[in-house]
Amino acid sequence: MEASVSIRLNPFKGSDGPDGAAVPWNPHGRILSERPNFTLDPLFHAGCYYVQDSSAMYVGYLFRKLVPGMDGGCGAASPQKGSRPLRVLDLCAAPGGKTTDIATSLREIMGDSFELTANEVIKNRASVLADNVAVWGDPAVTVTSVDPAVIGRRMCGYYDVIVADVPCSGEGMFRKDPRAEKEWSPKLVELCAARQKRILADAWPALKEGGILIYSTCTYEDAENDANLEWAAEELGGEIIPPENEFESRGVRLTRSGNLLKAGEVPGEGQWAGALRKTASAPVSKACRFEDLNPFVSRMQVFDEKTPRVELDLQQALKYLHRDSLYLPDAPLGMLAVCYRSHPLGFVKNLGPRCNNLYPKGRRILMDV
Ligand SMILES: C[S@@+](CC[C@H](N)C(=O)[O-])C[C@H]1O[C@@H](n2cnc3c(N)ncnc32)[C@H](O)[C@@H]1O
């Protein structure tokens, strides 16, 4: 099986985007027959879809399966009825594939009743995450950039669910990233396994008693996968949620404590995912304040009803995304939201002879258009 290209459509933006074969474990996933030039598709920049490997979408599947209120969720992590929104932490979130997937599931099932913290410790990666989250457009997602230990210390017992998609030795990426293969060694596996334990132990106090940890990697190494989740259950206090295999016929394997997707056996790349329920007590600290994580100011552009909208054709939309100035003689003067296929891309200020382009500088496309 050759490496495939896949996307996940955004149902809150009309599921407008390239079509393809269904991803068995994600209702919005599509496997494309060829790789389009995403940079030159305004729908990509409008957040209508996210380019994500189909195997990586398996983590979102597990999330929907286990989290209360979602398909068959086991309910253990749910807050008291009517009390407060479900609190979810995506601990290692950049560039945002799992975050945007989880945000969609939460909004589909919970409406406004959730808060999702997307954290990425490496600052420049957190900035990419913040942009991707903003473009996806869910207001309940907040981006932070702190060490897992800070979350563990400051957010005692706060979260109902933690997703930890940890850095790993990356065997599942060899086909896509030849560098990962060059860098791989048994020593690297050892280092990664130790770092993953540290990340889990550091963030652990932030998970409430009864809360769910979803743990995933893109490697095939037992030491980084089953063995580490089992270590967490044993040492930190949890019980493994027994894995099932609804997708055996689609190439998904069952391992001791999770599921393994191997490149060549499934359409996408490698992924392992498993889950546990926390049994250890986690007293909620009174001093626990979300603001203490210094969340990023949201970069989401809000397109209200008052700002007139102007439809652009493909060439105009690409010029806009390139930050060229536009000439829109038939449009009203002043602030305008410019759209492609009715999806807002950003703002311009129409001065008459030209429009000032207010597209965020950091998101400008660099290719010739
Ligand atoms: C597998 S990637 C996450 C991919 C992401 N979940 C997605 O779906 O787009 C692992 C992330 O962990 C971050 N990371 C690296 N070292 C870390 C550490 N010590 N603690 C927490 N996160 C770390 C990396 O910067 C990287 O963004």
The ligand as an SDF file (V2000), in Angstrom:
LIG
                    3D

 27 29  0  0  0  0  0  0  0  0999 V2000
    3.2740   13.8040   18.1230 C   0  0  0  0  0  0  0  0  0  0  0  0
    3.4690   15.4960   18.2660 S   0  0  0  0  0  0  0  0  0  0  0  0
    1.8320   16.0760   18.5100 C   0  0  0  0  0  0  0  0  0  0  0  0
    0.9700   16.0900   17.2870 C   0  0  0  0  0  0  0  0  0  0  0  0
   -0.3900   16.7150   17.5490 C   0  0  0  0  0  0  0  0  0  0  0  0
   -1.0660   16.0620   18.6490 N   0  0  0  0  0  0  0  0  0  0  0  0
   -1.2920   16.6920   16.3210 C   0  0  0  0  0  0  0  0  0  0  0  0
   -2.1450   15.8230   16.2280 O   0  0  0  0  0  0  0  0  0  0  0  0
   -1.1610   17.5780   15.4640 O   0  0  0  0  0  0  0  0  0  0  0  0
    4.1480   15.6590   19.8710 C   0  0  0  0  0  0  0  0  0  0  0  0
    4.2590   17.0730   20.3780 C   0  0  0  0  0  0  0  0  0  0  0  0
    4.8680   17.0410   21.6740 O   0  0  0  0  0  0  0  0  0  0  0  0
    5.6970   18.1580   21.8210 C   0  0  0  0  0  0  0  0  0  0  0  0
    6.7300   17.9280   22.8560 N   0  0  0  0  0  0  0  0  0  0  0  0
    8.0630   17.7390   22.6940 C   0  0  0  0  0  0  0  0  0  0  0  0
    8.6570   17.5860   23.8860 N   0  0  0  0  0  0  0  0  0  0  0  0
    7.7030   17.6780   24.8240 C   0  0  0  0  0  0  0  0  0  0  0  0
    7.7050   17.6110   26.2480 C   0  0  0  0  0  0  0  0  0  0  0  0
    8.8320   17.4020   26.9270 N   0  0  0  0  0  0  0  0  0  0  0  0
    6.5350   17.7650   26.8800 N   0  0  0  0  0  0  0  0  0  0  0  0
    5.3930   17.9570   26.1950 C   0  0  0  0  0  0  0  0  0  0  0  0
    5.3410   18.0240   24.8550 N   0  0  0  0  0  0  0  0  0  0  0  0
    6.4700   17.8890   24.1690 C   0  0  0  0  0  0  0  0  0  0  0  0
    6.2960   18.3530   20.4350 C   0  0  0  0  0  0  0  0  0  0  0  0
    6.7270   19.6700   20.2650 O   0  0  0  0  0  0  0  0  0  0  0  0
    5.1450   17.9680   19.5210 C   0  0  0  0  0  0  0  0  0  0  0  0
    4.4270   19.0980   19.1130 O   0  0  0  0  0  0  0  0  0  0  0  0
  1  2  1  0
  2  3  1  0
  2 10  1  0
  3  4  1  0
  4  5  1  0
  5  6  1  0
  5  7  1  0
  7  8  2  0
  7  9  1  0
 10 11  1  0
 11 12  1  0
 11 26  1  0
 12 13  1  0
 13 14  1  0
 13 24  1  0
 14 15  1  0
 14 23  1  0
 15 16  2  0
 16 17  1  0
 17 18  1  0
 17 23  2  0
 18 19  1  0
 18 20  2  0
 20 21  1  0
 21 22  2  0
 22 23  1  0
 24 25  1  0
 24 26  1  0
 26 27  1  0
M  CHG  2   2   1   9  -1
M  END
$$$$
